[in-house]
Amino acid sequence: MKKFAVVLAGCGVFDGAEITEAVLTLLAIDKAGALYQCFAPDMEQYHVMDHLHKKPAGEKRNVLTEAARITRGDIKPLGEFKASDFDALIFPGGFGAAKNLCSWAYEGESAKVNPDVEKAVKSMHEAGKPIGAMCIAPVILAILFKGAKLTTGHDPASGEFIEKKGNKYIQADHAQVVIDPVHKIFTTPCYMLDATVSQIAEGTENIVNEMVKW
């Protein structure tokens, strides 16, 4: 059976992993007849957001500890990831991808990628294995690659960033998957577009199924 490594950025759309995208990604992997193991960096979050009032909460939380909420505790520190153990690597979205997994949300063009994230992506790429990213998570790949085809839907800010980093921005609609066969990268917009839960489910299934084909 194919095995996916799923990297989460915490728990919650504004400061971590987008929970709907994360759960539906796991469901899509299971429906595709594959296995998964979740990972997250063992690090302090950039900040903690009050999701009800949409403002900083003035707390400190750990990305790995928060992501464990989504996975019923079945999660490993990303530092333990080994490309040889997996057939594919995928990143659900949520602004934690741009705040915790990389620094694009607050450093813009000077953004850097978390060292454990960078190591995981580069090791999978060197092994010739597929890498997927949804929602805002493709900005991580924009920092690490040149000449890659990526999408975040129709978002001007992230699209401009992707282009400035030397990649090709492709506009995409609900459930569409942009495939870069050269880099074996798969991206889809999810909640970068105004979407329903069923549209997110379709998007996660499509990206997972395309990755399984490879």
ROZASE-197318 format. One record per residue: x, y, z of N, C-alpha, C in turn; residue in three letters. Coordinates in pm, 1 decimal. Layout:
((X,Y,Z),(X,Y,Z),(X,Y,Z),"ALA");
...
This chain:
((84.1,-120.2,0.0),(0.0,0.0,0.0),(87.6,125.2,0.0),"MET");
((44.7,224.9,-76.5),(115.9,352.2,-77.4),(101.2,419.5,58.7),"LYS");
((203.5,494.4,97.8),(198.6,561.1,227.3),(231.5,709.4,212.0),"LYS");
((142.7,793.0,263.5),(157.9,938.3,259.6),(211.6,989.8,392.4),"PHE");
((299.2,1086.2,385.6),(334.2,1167.4,502.0),(255.0,1296.8,491.0),"ALA");
((177.9,1328.3,593.9),(92.5,1447.3,594.9),(148.9,1545.6,697.9),"VAL");
((188.2,1662.7,651.9),(250.0,1760.9,740.5),(147.8,1866.1,780.8),"VAL");
((126.1,1878.8,910.9),(30.2,1975.2,964.4),(103.3,2092.5,1029.5),"LEU");
((37.2,2207.1,1029.6),(99.5,2331.1,1077.5),(40.7,2380.2,1208.8),"ALA");
((-25.0,2291.4,1281.4),(-93.6,2329.9,1404.0),(-239.5,2291.4,1394.7),"GLY");
((-327.1,2370.3,1454.9),(-470.1,2336.5,1456.9),(-553.4,2464.4,1452.5),"CYS");
((-608.9,2494.5,1336.7),(-692.4,2613.7,1322.5),(-649.8,2697.5,1203.6),"GLY");
((-745.5,2743.0,1125.3),(-716.0,2808.1,997.7),(-628.4,2932.7,1011.1),"VAL");
((-644.6,3010.9,1116.5),(-575.3,3139.5,1123.9),(-435.0,3131.9,1182.5),"PHE");
((-402.4,3020.3,1247.4),(-268.2,3010.3,1306.2),(-206.3,2872.1,1291.5),"ASP");
((-276.6,2779.9,1225.8),(-227.4,2643.6,1213.7),(-277.4,2577.1,1087.6),"GLY");
((-305.1,2448.4,1094.5),(-361.0,2374.7,981.8),(-510.7,2401.4,971.5),"ALA");
((-559.7,2414.0,848.3),(-703.0,2426.0,824.9),(-763.6,2289.1,853.4),"GLU");
((-849.0,2281.3,953.7),(-893.2,2151.9,1005.1),(-973.5,2072.7,902.3),"ILE");
((-1062.4,2137.8,830.8),(-1141.8,2067.0,730.1),(-1051.7,2008.8,622.2),"THR");
((-958.9,2087.9,572.7),(-866.0,2038.4,470.8),(-783.2,1921.7,524.2),"GLU");
((-738.0,1933.7,647.5),(-655.1,1828.7,705.8),(-732.4,1697.0,717.6),"ALA");
((-852.3,1702.9,775.6),(-931.2,1581.3,796.4),(-974.0,1519.5,663.4),"VAL");
((-1015.0,1603.5,568.7),(-1057.8,1550.4,439.8),(-941.4,1495.2,358.7),"LEU");
((-821.2,1546.3,382.6),(-702.7,1487.1,319.6),(-679.9,1345.8,371.6),"THR");
((-691.9,1328.1,502.4),(-676.3,1194.5,560.0),(-784.0,1099.6,507.9),"LEU");
((-906.2,1150.8,495.0),(-1015.0,1069.2,441.5),(-986.9,1030.6,297.0),"LEU");
((-938.8,1125.2,218.0),(-909.9,1098.0,76.7),(-800.8,992.8,62.2),"ALA");
((-699.6,1000.9,147.1),(-591.9,901.8,143.1),(-646.2,763.3,176.4),"ILE");
((-728.5,755.5,278.6),(-787.5,629.0,318.8),(-877.3,572.6,208.4),"ASP");
((-959.6,657.7,146.3),(-1049.3,613.5,39.2),(-971.9,567.1,-83.8),"LYS");
((-851.9,622.1,-101.8),(-768.6,582.9,-215.4),(-695.6,450.9,-190.3),"ALA");
((-716.8,391.9,-73.9),(-653.3,265.2,-41.8),(-508.9,279.3,1.3),"GLY");
((-472.8,398.3,49.9),(-336.3,423.8,94.3),(-333.1,443.6,246.1),"ALA");
((-212.9,448.8,300.8),(-191.5,472.2,442.9),(-135.3,612.2,463.3),"LEU");
((-138.5,659.5,587.5),(-79.2,789.6,615.2),(-19.0,792.3,754.6),"TYR");
((77.2,882.2,770.5),(132.6,916.9,900.6),(142.6,1068.3,904.9),"GLN");
((91.9,1128.3,1010.4),(96.3,1273.0,1024.2),(222.7,1317.3,1097.6),"CYS");
((271.5,1433.1,1057.6),(388.0,1495.0,1118.1),(359.8,1643.2,1140.8),"PHE");
((436.2,1704.1,1230.7),(433.9,1849.4,1249.9),(565.8,1889.6,1314.4),"ALA");
((612.4,2010.4,1286.9),(734.5,2056.9,1353.2),(712.1,2073.7,1503.4),"PRO");
((809.7,2033.2,1581.1),(803.7,2052.0,1725.8),(861.8,2189.9,1756.3),"ASP");
((775.2,2291.2,1754.5),(819.0,2430.2,1766.2),(705.7,2515.9,1819.9),"MET");
((738.2,2633.1,1868.2),(636.2,2726.7,1911.9),(569.8,2791.2,1790.9),"GLU");
((438.4,2808.9,1797.6),(366.9,2876.4,1689.9),(413.7,3021.4,1676.4),"GLN");
((398.9,3075.2,1555.5),(428.8,3217.6,1534.4),(345.0,3303.1,1628.3),"TYR");
((215.6,3274.3,1635.5),(126.2,3334.4,1735.0),(2.2,3247.2,1746.9),"HIS");
((-80.7,3277.4,1843.9),(-205.6,3204.3,1865.9),(-321.4,3300.0,1840.5),"VAL");
((-414.8,3257.1,1756.9),(-529.5,3341.0,1723.6),(-656.0,3294.7,1795.9),"MET");
((-734.0,3391.6,1842.5),(-869.3,3367.8,1891.4),(-957.1,3355.8,1766.8),"ASP");
((-999.0,3233.9,1734.9),(-1072.0,3212.0,1609.7),(-1214.9,3266.2,1614.1),"HIS");
((-1269.2,3287.9,1731.6),(-1403.5,3344.7,1741.0),(-1401.7,3492.6,1707.6),"LEU");
((-1306.4,3565.3,1766.5),(-1300.7,3710.2,1746.6),(-1197.0,3752.3,1643.3),"HIS");
((-1124.3,3654.0,1588.8),(-1026.5,3676.9,1481.9),(-921.7,3780.5,1521.5),"LYS");
((-861.9,3758.2,1637.0),(-756.2,3847.4,1683.9),(-656.0,3765.6,1767.2),"LYS");
((-533.4,3816.1,1781.5),(-433.8,3742.4,1860.6),(-482.0,3718.2,2003.1),"PRO");
((-453.1,3598.7,2055.1),(-501.4,3559.1,2187.3),(-401.6,3586.8,2298.5),"ALA");
((-279.3,3621.9,2261.8),(-178.7,3651.0,2364.5),(-132.1,3528.4,2439.4),"GLY");
((-132.5,3412.9,2372.7),(-88.4,3287.3,2433.3),(31.1,3232.4,2357.1),"GLU");
((90.9,3126.4,2412.3),(194.4,3051.8,2342.7),(151.8,2906.1,2334.1),"LYS");
((166.4,2848.6,2214.2),(132.0,2707.7,2196.0),(234.6,2641.8,2104.2),"ARG");
((240.1,2509.3,2111.6),(334.3,2431.0,2033.0),(264.0,2372.9,1909.7),"ASN");
((328.4,2382.3,1793.2),(268.6,2336.1,1667.9),(237.6,2186.3,1672.7),"VAL");
((332.3,2106.3,1718.2),(312.0,1961.6,1724.5),(200.1,1924.8,1820.9),"LEU");
((198.2,1987.7,1937.6),(95.0,1959.5,2037.7),(-43.0,1995.9,1985.9),"THR");
((-53.4,2110.4,1917.5),(-182.6,2152.9,1863.5),(-227.2,2062.5,1749.1),"GLU");
((-134.2,2025.1,1661.4),(-169.8,1938.4,1548.8),(-217.4,1802.2,1596.8),"ALA");
((-169.2,1758.4,1711.5),(-211.0,1629.3,1766.9),(-360.1,1625.1,1796.5),"ALA");
((-422.2,1741.9,1814.5),(-567.4,1748.1,1835.7),(-642.9,1690.4,1715.6),"ARG");
((-590.9,1715.2,1596.2),(-658.0,1672.3,1472.9),(-643.8,1522.6,1452.6),"ILE");
((-532.3,1466.6,1497.5),(-497.1,1328.5,1465.1),(-520.2,1230.1,1579.2),"THR");
((-593.4,1273.0,1681.3),(-619.5,1187.2,1798.0),(-489.0,1144.1,1863.2),"ARG");
((-388.8,1230.9,1854.3),(-260.4,1205.7,1918.2),(-162.9,1124.2,1836.2),"GLY");
((-207.5,1069.3,1723.0),(-120.0,986.8,1640.1),(-42.6,1076.1,1543.9),"ASP");
((69.4,1128.1,1589.6),(148.7,1221.3,1510.6),(292.9,1214.6,1558.9),"ILE");
((385.1,1247.1,1469.3),(527.1,1242.6,1502.7),(593.3,1376.8,1475.8),"LYS");
((702.3,1407.9,1546.4),(778.6,1529.5,1515.6),(835.5,1520.4,1374.5),"PRO");
((827.0,1628.7,1300.6),(872.8,1627.3,1162.1),(1022.0,1596.9,1151.9),"LEU");
((1095.8,1625.5,1255.7),(1238.3,1594.8,1256.3),(1267.8,1446.2,1242.9),"GLY");
((1168.4,1360.9,1268.2),(1186.2,1216.6,1257.3),(1151.4,1162.2,1118.7),"GLU");
((1106.8,1250.0,1029.2),(1063.4,1207.3,895.6),(1180.1,1150.6,814.8),"PHE");
((1154.2,1037.7,745.8),(1251.6,978.2,654.3),(1182.4,950.2,521.5),"LYS");
((1236.8,1006.3,414.5),(1175.4,991.0,282.7),(1165.5,845.3,241.1),"ALA");
((1257.7,764.2,286.1),(1257.9,623.1,247.4),(1137.3,546.8,300.1),"SER");
((1068.5,602.9,398.9),(952.9,535.3,459.2),(821.5,568.4,389.5),"ASP");
((824.6,662.6,292.4),(699.0,712.4,235.9),(703.7,720.1,83.6),"PHE");
((583.1,716.2,24.7),(568.3,726.6,-120.7),(527.8,865.5,-165.4),"ASP");
((475.9,947.5,-74.2),(429.0,1081.1,-110.0),(427.9,1169.5,14.4),"ALA");
((436.7,1299.9,-10.5),(435.8,1400.8,96.2),(331.3,1505.2,61.6),"LEU");
((246.1,1540.6,157.8),(139.6,1636.4,127.7),(119.2,1734.1,242.8),"ILE");
((87.6,1859.9,205.2),(66.4,1968.1,301.1),(-76.0,2022.2,287.2),"PHE");
((-166.9,1993.4,381.9),(-293.3,2068.2,385.5),(-264.3,2215.3,412.3),"PRO");
((-364.5,2300.6,386.9),(-343.0,2443.6,402.6),(-373.7,2495.3,541.6),"GLY");
((-417.6,2621.1,545.6),(-431.0,2692.7,671.4),(-315.3,2789.2,683.3),"GLY");
((-337.2,2903.2,746.2),(-233.3,3005.6,748.4),(-112.3,2967.5,832.6),"PHE");
((-122.9,2859.6,909.6),(-5.2,2808.1,977.2),(102.1,2764.5,879.1),"GLY");
((61.0,2725.2,757.6),(158.8,2687.9,655.2),(246.0,2806.5,618.4),"ALA");
((187.8,2926.8,624.9),(260.8,3049.0,589.9),(315.8,3122.0,711.5),"ALA");
((286.4,3070.7,832.1),(334.5,3133.6,955.7),(429.7,3043.3,1033.1),"LYS");
((403.9,2912.0,1029.8),(483.2,2817.1,1107.4),(574.8,2731.4,1020.4),"ASN");
((521.2,2682.7,907.9),(602.4,2598.9,819.3),(697.9,2682.3,735.5),"LEU");
((659.6,2805.8,709.4),(748.5,2904.3,648.2),(708.8,3040.5,703.1),"CYS");
((780.0,3144.3,664.5),(756.1,3277.5,723.0),(696.5,3375.5,623.3),"SER");
((632.7,3324.7,516.7),(581.9,3412.5,412.3),(481.0,3514.8,464.8),"TRP");
((397.7,3476.6,560.6),(291.7,3564.4,609.6),(345.3,3693.2,670.9),"ALA");
((465.8,3689.1,726.1),(518.8,3808.3,793.5),(654.7,3854.5,741.2),"TYR");
((714.9,3779.1,649.2),(842.4,3822.0,591.2),(837.3,3840.6,440.4),"GLU");
((724.6,3803.8,379.5),(706.5,3828.2,237.0),(817.1,3768.4,151.3),"GLY");
((875.6,3850.2,65.4),(976.1,3802.6,-29.9),(1100.9,3747.1,37.9),"GLU");
((1122.6,3783.0,164.1),(1240.2,3733.1,237.1),(1209.3,3604.1,313.6),"SER");
((1094.4,3546.5,289.1),(1047.9,3430.7,365.9),(1144.8,3313.2,359.0),"ALA");
((1151.5,3241.4,468.8),(1233.5,3121.2,479.9),(1143.5,3004.3,518.7),"LYS");
((1192.1,2884.5,493.3),(1117.8,2763.2,524.8),(1176.3,2699.9,650.6),"VAL");
((1089.4,2650.1,737.3),(1134.0,2577.4,855.9),(1232.5,2467.7,814.6),"ASN");
((1343.9,2452.7,884.4),(1446.1,2355.4,843.8),(1395.6,2211.9,829.9),"PRO");
((1308.3,2167.1,920.1),(1255.3,2031.4,910.0),(1165.1,2015.6,787.5),"ASP");
((1088.7,2120.4,756.4),(1003.6,2118.3,636.9),(1090.7,2112.4,511.7),"VAL");
((1191.8,2197.9,507.2),(1281.7,2201.1,391.5),(1349.2,2065.7,369.9),"GLU");
((1396.1,2005.4,477.0),(1462.5,1875.2,466.7),(1367.3,1768.9,412.9),"LYS");
((1242.6,1769.8,461.5),(1144.1,1671.4,416.4),(1114.0,1687.6,267.8),"ALA");
((1090.8,1811.8,225.7),(1057.9,1837.8,85.6),(1174.8,1800.1,-4.9),"VAL");
((1293.4,1844.1,29.2),(1409.1,1818.1,-56.9),(1443.5,1669.8,-63.5),"LYS");
((1426.3,1599.5,46.8),(1457.0,1456.3,45.1),(1357.3,1378.7,-40.6),"SER");
((1230.8,1419.4,-38.6),(1131.7,1354.5,-124.4),(1156.2,1387.3,-271.2),"MET");
((1191.9,1512.5,-298.2),(1219.0,1552.2,-436.1),(1340.0,1476.5,-491.1),"HIS");
((1443.3,1465.1,-411.8),(1562.8,1392.6,-454.8),(1533.3,1245.1,-479.9),"GLU");
((1435.6,1192.5,-407.9),(1396.4,1052.9,-426.0),(1298.4,1034.2,-541.6),"ALA");
((1257.5,1144.4,-604.8),(1165.4,1137.2,-717.4),(1023.2,1103.5,-679.0),"GLY");
((984.2,1140.9,-556.9),(851.1,1108.5,-507.2),(760.6,1231.8,-510.1),"LYS");
((628.9,1213.4,-529.1),(537.2,1327.0,-544.2),(518.7,1407.3,-415.4),"PRO");
((501.7,1538.2,-436.0),(480.2,1633.0,-326.1),(353.2,1711.3,-356.7),"ILE");
((262.3,1719.6,-260.4),(137.4,1791.6,-280.0),(122.2,1905.3,-180.6),"GLY");
((52.3,2010.4,-222.2),(25.4,2123.4,-133.2),(-106.9,2185.9,-172.7),"ALA");
((-185.2,2224.3,-73.9),(-316.0,2283.5,-100.9),(-330.3,2417.8,-29.9),"MET");
((-428.3,2494.5,-75.4),(-458.8,2623.5,-15.3),(-336.9,2716.6,-26.2),"CYS");
((-286.3,2770.8,84.4),(-172.4,2863.0,82.6),(-39.3,2788.4,90.6),"ILE");
((-40.4,2659.5,117.8),(83.3,2582.8,135.8),(177.5,2584.7,15.3),"ALA");
((129.3,2605.1,-108.7),(224.9,2611.6,-220.3),(330.2,2722.0,-208.6),"PRO");
((308.9,2822.1,-122.9),(414.4,2924.0,-107.6),(540.7,2860.5,-49.4),"VAL");
((526.6,2753.5,27.5),(643.2,2681.0,79.5),(727.0,2629.1,-37.1),"ILE");
((658.9,2568.1,-133.6),(728.4,2510.7,-248.5),(786.3,2618.8,-338.5),"LEU");
((721.3,2735.1,-341.8),(772.6,2846.5,-422.7),(909.1,2892.5,-373.9),"ALA");
((931.6,2881.1,-243.2),(1060.7,2921.4,-186.0),(1168.5,2818.0,-218.4),"ILE");
((1130.4,2691.4,-224.6),(1227.1,2582.8,-236.2),(1257.0,2540.2,-379.6),"LEU");
((1171.8,2580.4,-474.6),(1190.1,2537.2,-613.3),(1200.2,2656.0,-707.8),"PHE");
((1252.9,2630.8,-824.2),(1253.9,2725.5,-935.5),(1191.8,2656.4,-1056.2),"LYS");
((1108.5,2729.6,-1128.5),(1049.1,2674.9,-1249.3),(933.7,2580.2,-1226.7),"GLY");
((881.5,2575.1,-1104.9),(769.8,2485.3,-1075.2),(636.7,2550.0,-1112.9),"ALA");
((540.1,2469.0,-1152.1),(404.2,2514.7,-1178.9),(322.9,2499.3,-1050.7),"LYS");
((265.9,2610.6,-1001.2),(196.3,2609.8,-873.3),(66.9,2689.6,-882.5),"LEU");
((-29.1,2657.1,-795.9),(-151.9,2736.7,-787.9),(-191.5,2763.3,-643.5),"THR");
((-252.6,2877.2,-621.7),(-327.0,2906.7,-498.7),(-464.4,2960.4,-537.5),"THR");
((-513.1,2917.4,-652.8),(-644.2,2961.3,-699.8),(-634.7,3085.1,-786.4),"GLY");
((-685.0,3197.5,-732.6),(-682.0,3325.2,-804.8),(-628.9,3436.2,-713.8),"HIS");
((-539.8,3403.1,-623.2),(-493.9,3498.4,-522.2),(-376.9,3582.4,-574.1),"ASP");
((-395.5,3714.7,-587.5),(-290.0,3798.4,-645.9),(-161.4,3801.6,-563.8),"PRO");
((-172.1,3811.5,-430.6),(-52.8,3827.0,-347.2),(37.4,3704.5,-353.4),"ALA");
((-19.8,3586.8,-331.1),(62.1,3465.0,-336.0),(105.0,3433.2,-478.6),"SER");
((18.8,3466.2,-575.2),(54.9,3444.2,-715.3),(175.5,3527.0,-756.3),"GLY");
((177.4,3652.3,-714.0),(291.0,3740.2,-744.5),(418.4,3687.4,-678.2),"GLU");
((405.5,3640.7,-554.4),(520.4,3585.8,-483.3),(575.4,3462.8,-555.3),"PHE");
((486.5,3374.2,-596.2),(528.1,3253.2,-667.4),(605.7,3288.8,-793.8),"ILE");
((556.8,3388.4,-867.7),(624.7,3431.6,-990.3),(760.1,3495.7,-959.8),"GLU");
((765.2,3578.8,-856.9),(890.9,3646.5,-822.5),(998.4,3548.1,-779.1),"LYS");
((956.7,3434.6,-727.5),(1052.1,3333.0,-685.5),(1097.4,3244.7,-801.9),"LYS");
((1053.4,3278.8,-921.5),(1100.2,3207.2,-1039.3),(1018.2,3086.7,-1077.8),"GLY");
((892.6,3084.5,-1032.5),(803.3,2974.9,-1065.9),(689.3,3023.3,-1154.3),"ASN");
((608.3,2933.4,-1202.7),(495.4,2965.8,-1290.2),(365.3,2956.0,-1212.5),"LYS");
((291.6,3068.4,-1204.6),(163.4,3067.9,-1134.3),(51.6,3031.5,-1231.0),"TYR");
((-25.9,2929.4,-1194.4),(-138.4,2884.2,-1276.1),(-267.1,2909.5,-1199.1),"ILE");
((-358.9,2985.7,-1256.1),(-488.5,3005.6,-1190.8),(-570.8,2877.3,-1201.2),"GLN");
((-641.4,2845.9,-1094.0),(-720.9,2722.6,-1091.5),(-848.9,2745.7,-1012.6),"ALA");
((-950.9,2670.6,-1046.2),(-1080.0,2680.5,-979.4),(-1100.8,2561.4,-885.8),"ASP");
((-1220.2,2552.2,-829.7),(-1252.3,2448.0,-733.2),(-1216.9,2308.9,-785.4),"HIS");
((-1147.0,2233.5,-702.5),(-1116.3,2092.8,-726.6),(-1016.6,2068.6,-838.8),"ALA");
((-970.6,2174.6,-905.4),(-869.8,2155.5,-1008.6),(-733.1,2131.3,-944.9),"GLN");
((-656.5,2044.7,-1005.8),(-522.3,2013.0,-957.7),(-421.6,2054.0,-1064.6),"VAL");
((-328.7,2138.9,-1027.3),(-220.4,2177.0,-1117.3),(-106.2,2077.9,-1096.0),"VAL");
((-66.8,2012.7,-1203.6),(37.2,1909.7,-1195.8),(162.9,1958.9,-1266.2),"ILE");
((272.7,1952.6,-1195.7),(403.4,1980.9,-1254.1),(475.8,1847.0,-1267.8),"ASP");
((475.3,1787.9,-1387.6),(533.8,1654.5,-1404.0),(685.9,1652.6,-1391.1),"PRO");
((749.7,1766.2,-1413.8),(895.5,1772.0,-1403.5),(939.7,1760.1,-1257.7),"VAL");
((876.1,1840.2,-1170.5),(911.8,1840.0,-1029.1),(827.8,1741.4,-946.6),"HIS");
((726.7,1681.2,-1011.0),(631.6,1591.8,-942.9),(563.9,1664.3,-825.8),"LYS");
((514.7,1785.2,-856.6),(445.1,1868.0,-758.7),(298.4,1879.3,-798.8),"ILE");
((209.6,1870.0,-698.6),(65.3,1875.0,-719.6),(6.9,1980.5,-627.0),"PHE");
((-70.5,2075.2,-681.7),(-129.2,2180.0,-597.7),(-275.6,2202.2,-634.7),"THR");
((-355.1,2243.8,-535.3),(-497.4,2270.9,-556.1),(-542.0,2381.1,-460.4),"THR");
((-639.0,2466.9,-498.9),(-669.8,2587.8,-421.0),(-739.9,2568.3,-287.4),"PRO");
((-834.1,2472.3,-278.2),(-914.7,2454.6,-156.2),(-970.3,2588.0,-105.5),"CYS");
((-944.6,2623.5,22.1),(-1007.6,2741.8,81.0),(-941.3,2873.6,41.9),"TYR");
((-847.8,2872.9,-53.9),(-805.2,3000.2,-111.6),(-916.8,3057.6,-197.3),"MET");
((-1012.6,2972.8,-231.0),(-1135.8,3015.2,-297.1),(-1249.9,3007.3,-196.3),"LEU");
((-1355.9,3080.7,-220.1),(-1475.4,3071.5,-136.9),(-1540.2,2936.7,-166.2),"ASP");
((-1527.6,2841.7,-74.0),(-1562.8,2703.7,-104.0),(-1658.4,2645.1,-1.4),"ALA");
((-1735.5,2546.7,-45.5),(-1817.5,2466.3,44.3),(-1736.0,2346.3,90.7),"THR");
((-1784.0,2278.6,194.0),(-1714.9,2159.9,242.8),(-1708.1,2053.2,134.4),"VAL");
((-1813.9,2037.7,57.4),(-1812.5,1935.7,-48.4),(-1710.8,1969.3,-156.3),"SER");
((-1690.3,2096.9,-183.7),(-1588.9,2136.4,-281.1),(-1447.9,2108.5,-228.3),"GLN");
((-1429.6,2128.1,-97.2),(-1300.2,2094.5,-37.0),(-1277.2,1944.0,-45.0),"ILE");
((-1381.2,1866.4,-18.2),(-1369.7,1720.6,-26.3),(-1331.5,1676.5,-166.8),"ALA");
((-1391.6,1739.3,-266.7),(-1359.2,1705.6,-405.3),(-1213.9,1740.9,-437.1),"GLU");
((-1169.6,1856.8,-388.7),(-1032.6,1898.9,-413.2),(-930.5,1806.5,-349.5),"GLY");
((-954.9,1768.8,-223.5),(-859.7,1680.8,-155.3),(-856.8,1542.5,-220.6),"THR");
((-973.3,1492.5,-261.8),(-975.8,1362.9,-329.0),(-900.6,1368.7,-461.3),"GLU");
((-919.9,1476.4,-535.8),(-854.8,1487.2,-666.0),(-703.4,1492.6,-653.5),"ASN");
((-653.6,1572.4,-559.0),(-508.2,1584.6,-547.0),(-447.3,1453.1,-497.6),"ILE");
((-511.9,1389.4,-402.2),(-460.2,1261.5,-351.8),(-462.4,1155.5,-461.7),"VAL");
((-572.1,1146.5,-536.8),(-581.9,1046.6,-642.1),(-478.5,1069.2,-752.4),"ASN");
((-452.6,1195.2,-786.8),(-350.2,1224.2,-886.6),(-212.8,1184.4,-836.7),"GLU");
((-186.4,1208.6,-709.2),(-56.7,1171.0,-652.3),(-39.7,1019.6,-646.9),"MET");
((-147.2,948.0,-616.9),(-140.8,802.0,-610.8),(-104.3,744.2,-747.8),"VAL");
((-151.7,807.8,-854.8),(-120.3,760.7,-989.6),(29.3,760.9,-1016.8),"LYS");
((102.2,852.9,-948.9),(245.5,865.6,-972.7),(325.2,771.3,-884.0),"TRP");
